[in-house]
Amino acid sequence: MDTSIIGALITGAFTVLAVVITNTYQNRRAAEEMAVKLALIKQEIETLSDRVDKHNSVIERTYKLEQRTAVLEEKAKVANHRITDLEEDE
């Protein structure tokens, strides 16, 4: 074989090898970066989930307080009617 062909084949082989090594390195690096981003997203989702749980707890307590307030208001109305009835009977 001609030396120029052998030289071109060797150069081509090294070029292909360099491209494969570079691509492998970049893929690993991209995978590591993606894993870090995924971990951050998971942490943020957990934080948001905790905040939603706290919010829902406040809403539930507020609803219960509103129910109790309605019951107390109704009892106050009944008591006021009784007082009014007793005052009229005198």
Secondary structure, DSSP 8 states (H G I E B T S, - for coil): --HHHHHHHHHHHHHHHHHHHHHHHHHHHHHHHHHHHHHHHHHHHHHHHHHHHHHHHHHHHHHHHHHHHHHHHHHHHHHHHHHHHHHHH-
